[in-house]
């Protein structure tokens, strides 16, 4: 008698075909928030960061003698000599420093 009550409280099957109820609709509705979060991360984090890295790489490729720069360590200088991996910068009257080209943070503007 107790089992009759338990069966009576259960839900009726949604389809008589014997397959899982809700098939593909449940699959897509459960993964939609995950896909939405990935799209938001792409446009807010990944894309701007890769765009900034591309601009920095282009700036490093276009450096030439006489450009006023600032290093990632905060040193202001003028490029005196440059080769594919290093740059020699002049930071004072008789002071030249050889640095890695990748440590150049950017070009100085407004000076």
N, C-alpha and C positions, 0 to 999 in steps of 0.2 A: 504494500500500500504506500509506503514511503517513496518508492521509486516512481510511482504514478504521479505524485505531487511534484517531484523534481522534474520529470519530463514535461509536466503541464506548465512549469514556470519558465522553461527554456524557450528561446525564440524559434520561430518556424524557419525552415531553410529558405534562403532567398531565391535559389533556382533549383530546379529538380534535375539539372544535368549532372550533378555530382562533382563539378569543378569548383575551384575556389570562388567565393562570392566577391564581386567587385574587381576582378582581374586586373586589367591594364589601368583603369581609372585610379584605383588605389595605389598602384605603383607610381604613376606620374604625380599624383597629389602628395605622396610622401617624399618624393625627391625634388619637388618644385622649390621649397624653401632653401634647400642646399644649393641648387643651381642659382637661385636669386642671390644668395650670399656670395657665391663665387663671382658673379657678374659685378656686384657692388665692389668687392675687393679688387677686381681687375681695374675698374675705372677710377677708383679712389686711391689705390696704392701702387699696383704693379705698373700700369701704363705711365703715370707721371714720373715714377722713378726711372724707368727705362728711357723715357724721353730726356730727362735731365742728364743721365749717363751718356746718352748719344751726343747731346750738345757739348758736354765736357770733353768727350773724345774728339769731336770736331775742332774745338778750340785748341786742344793740345797739338793736333795735326797742323794747324794753321799758324803756329807761333813762328815769329821771325826775329832777327836781331833788331834791338831797339825797342821792343815791346815792353811796356811797364806792367809788371806782374805783382801778384802777392802769392806767397807760398802757403801751403796748408799749415805751416807752423807760425804764420803771421809775419813773415819777413817780406818787406817791400823791396823791390829791386828792378833793375833794367837788364834785359837779356843782352849779354855781351857775345856769347857764342852758343850755338845749339847744334846737337847731333841727334840721331834717332832715339837714344836712351837717356842722355843727360843734357843739362843746360848749365852754362856758366853765367851767373848773374852778378852784376855790380851793385853792391849795397851801400858803398861809401866811396870816397875819392880814390883811395888805393886799396880797396877791399873787394876781392872777387871770391865767390863761393860756387863750387860745383855741386849741383843738386840733381836728383832724379827728375826726369821730365814729368813723371806722374805725380810728383809732390807739388806741382803748380796748381793752385786752387782756382785762379782766375786772372783776368786782365783788370788792371786798375782803370777806372774811368773817373772823369771829373777833376783831374789834377793837371 
